[in-house]
Amino acid sequence: MEVNELTSCKVAVLAGGWSDEREISLSSGRACKKALLDAGFAQVDLFDVAAPDFISKLIEGSYDVAFPAMHGHYGEDGCIQGLLEILHVPYTFSGVLASAMGTEKDVAITMYRTVGIPTPEGVTLAPGYVPGEDELAQIVESLGLPLFVKPAGNGSSYGITRVTAADQLEEAIHTAGAKGDTVLVEQCITGTEITVPVLGNEDPEALPIVEIVTGAEFYDLKVKYEPGELHHVIPARLDADVYARAQELAVRAHKVLGCRGVSRSDFIVTEEGVPYILETNTIPGMTETSLLPDSARHAGIEFPELCRRIVELALR
């Protein structure tokens, strides 16, 4: 599609919603709207999907493409994608199945393992299930300490606890499962924290790897939304073979989940140089200082151009 033809498309940026990441989503939405206008799109409208008249206005607008800038439940998990499928509105980022699998970390882990992507060892607990004392002790004995306890279907570090003592595990499980999620209890992999964005549909390519440097126990909510220059090292300081391996694994994750447009996979690289995948984000943070745009900028792709490419990938 020619640039002029592409930028003549009417774009509906979708943000907000009802998840824990509502405010972050609204920030992403505002940034994406500005970037798309800067990229030359003639009409870009921002919608809060929680507004009562959202669906009627979306239908009335006869938009050529929707751009979900949403994170967490109802936005990144296949729900909004399913609505857009029903309305026959093309949309950016991944489809229903890839979005659902990427959001549910226990499902994603199963998919990663089918293609040989290293994952932390762990235990999956059904929604609402809290093990008894003996089973809790077995989990600690099997996985060791510290542990990470997290909701399988939430993002942005909500509900995650780093457990350093056995008597903290039960409370951490309650915290992670407070909203009805499946709960993951995982061994703590130590090493260099990195994230690897991937851009493309059938033939995706990895962008520069971002190394995440924090003074916190893990990349928590406070750190995630501080200025990127405080915590992002690009390119990541890895040996060349490890760097290439991490990029190859991120592309493999993108493909096995069926992602399209963009994804961003998070890893811990051990001292031995083994990248262990933690999760794949099917709609990464989309402010100018977020990890994906920061990586793209180091590849020579400014934020407006990145958003333009994402729309182009959606319409192919």
N, C-alpha and C positions, 0 to 999 in steps of 0.2 A: 504494500500500500504506500502510495506517495505521501510525503510529509504533509502537503497541503490538504490532501484528502483525509488523512488521519486527523489532523487538528481541526477539521470542520465537524468532527463527531461531537455530539452532545454527551457530556460525561456527568454521571451522578456519583458523587463521592459519598459513601455510606459510613457513618461513624456513630459513636455513642453506644446505645443499647443498654443492657441490664447487667452486664458482668462486672466483676471486681475491677476490671480494667477500663471502665467506661470513660473516665477522665483522660486516661492515656490515649484511648481511641479518639476522643474528640481533638486532642492535640495533634495526633497523626492526621486526622481528617483535614484540619485547618491547614497543616503544612502541605499536604498533598494537593489541596485545592489551589493554593498559591503556586506550587511548583508546576501544576498543569497549565495554569494561566500564563506563567512565565515561559512555558514551553510552546505557547502559541495557540492553545485550544481556545476556541471562541466562546464556548459556553460550558462552565463548570459549576454545578450546584452542589452544595453540601447539605446532607440530610442527617438528622438524628433519627435512627431507626426506631427509637422509643416513642417518637411523637405519634399521637393518635391518627394523624392524617398522612403518615409516611407512605403507606402503600398506595393510597389514592393519588397522591401527588407524583409518586414515581411512575405510575401508569399514565397519568395525564401528560407527563413531560415527554413521553415518547423518546426516551434516551437511547442512544446508540450503544452505550456500554456503561456498566456500573463498576465502581472502583471501591470495593470494601476496604476501609482502613480500620478494621475491627480486630479485637483480640479477645481471647477467652470464650466463654459460653455464649452461644447464639450468634457469634460472629466469625470465629475461626474454626468452629467444630462441624461445619457442614450445614447448619441451620439456615443461615442467610443465603448460602449457595443453593440450597434446595428451593427456597422461595424464588430466587432469580431464575432457576431452571423452569419453574412452573409459569413464571411471567414471560418466559422467552426473552430475557434480557441478557446479552453476553456480559461476562464479568471477568475481572482480573484475578490473578492468583489461582489457587488450585480448586478443583471441583469438589463435589460432595464427598466422595469416598476418600480421596486423599486428605481432605480437611479433617474428616472424622478420625481417620487412622493417625494422622499427625498429632491431633489433640489428645487422643487417648494413649498415654505413654506406654501402657502395658501392651496394647495392640502394636504400636510402633516397634517396640522391642522385639516382638515376635517376628515382624517383617525384617528388621535389621539382621537378625540372626540367620534368616534364610539365605542371605547373600554374604554372610561372613563378616559383618561389621561388628567389631568387639563392643560388648555392652557390660556394664557392671553386673555382678551377681546380685540377686534380690529375691524378694518374696512379694507376691501379689495377694492382697486381702480384699475380699468381696465387700461391697458397700455395707456399712453398718456393723461389720464383723470386727470384734476386738478379741484377740487371743487371750487365753487364760495364762496364769503365771508360768506354768511349765512350758507352754508353747512360746511365750515371750523369751524365756530363758534359752530355748533352743534356737530361736532366731538370732539372738545375740551371740551364742556360741558358734553358730554356723557362719555368720557374716562378719563378726568382730565389731569392734568399736573404733572410731565413731561410725555412725550410720546416718543416712539421710532418709527422712520419712516425708513423702510428698503425695498430694492428691494426683491421681492419674490423669485427670481431665481439666486441670487448671493451668494457668500460665503466669509468667512474670513473677515467679517465686512466691506467690500467694499460698499460704498453708504449709510451707516447707519448714521443717525443723531439722537442725543438725544435732543428733543425739550423741552425747559423749559419755553417758552413764546409763546402765541398764534400767535404773528406776525412772528414767525419763521417757522410755519407749511407749508406754501405754498412753500417756498424755499426748505425745506426739501423734499417735495414731488417731486419737479423738480429734485433734486439731486438723489433721489432713482430711479426715472423713466427715467434717462438720456439715458439709453441704451435699452429702450423699454420694461422694465420689468413691470409686475404687481407690485403694491406698497402696502405694509402693513403698516397700522398705528395702533400701539398697545399700550395699557396701560403699564406703567412702573411698573413691579413687583420688589419690593425691598427685599433683603435678601442675603442669601449665594449662591454664584455662584458655581456650580459644573458641572462636566461632567462624564458620566458613559459609559465606553466602554463595548461592548458586543461581545463575541466571539462564533461562531458556526453557523450551518445551521438549521436543523430541531429542535434541542434541545439546543438552545444557553444559555450561562451563562454569567452573568455580572462579569466584572473584578473589582478590587478596585476602589472606587470613588475618583476622584481628585477634591479637593477644589481649586478654583482659587482665589488668593488674589492679588489685584492690588490697586494702588493708583489713578487709572484713574476712570473716570465716568462710563466706561464699558470696557469690554475685547476687546480693539481696536487693530488695526494692529500693532502699536508699541509694545504693551505689548505682543501680541501673539508670536512675533518672538524674544523676549528677552530670555535669558537662563531660562529653566524651573525651576531651583532651586530657582529663584527669586519669582516665583508666584504659584508653585504647592505644595499643602499640601496633602500628601497621607498617610493613608486614611483620607478622609474628616472628619472634626470635627462635626459630626452629632450624635444625639441620635440614639441608636441602631435601634429602630423601624422606624425612619425616613430614616436611611441609607438603611435598608432592603426594605422599600417602594420605594425609588428612584431606587434601582437596579431592583426591580420587574417592575416598569414602563418603564425603559429603555429596558428590555427584551420584554415587551409588544409592545413598539414602533418598535423594530426590527422585531417582528413577523407581526404586522399589515401592515407595509410597504412592507413586503416580502423580507427583507434584508437577505443576506447570507455572510458567512465568518466573517466579522467584521462590526460593526457600532459604532458610538459614539454619544450619545444624551446629549444635554446641557440643564440644568435646573437652575431655581432660586428657592431656598427653603425659604419660608417666615418664619417669627418669629413664626408663628403658626405650622410650621413643614409641610407645604404643598409644594411638589415639582411641580412647573409649568414648563412644557417642552417648550423650545424655538425652537429647531430644532434637526434633526438627520443628522449626517454626514455619508454618505455611503462610502466615501473614506477619512478617517481622515488623518491629517498630519502624514507623515511617515519618519521623521528624528529621530535620536536616542533620541533627547530631546523633541519630540512632546508629546502631552498628552497621546495618546494611548500607545506608547512604554514605557512611564514613568509608566503608570498604570500597564502594563504587567510585567515590571521589579519587581514591588512590589509584584506581584503574583508569582515570581520566574521564569518568562519567559523572558529570555534575547532577545534582538532585533533579532539576527539571527534565534533563535528558533521561535519567533513570525512570521517572514516572511515565514519560512518553513511550519508552521502550516497553514498559510493563503493559500499557494499553495496547501497543502494537502486537505484543505476544498474545494478548487476550483475543484479538480479532483475527488472528491467523487461522 
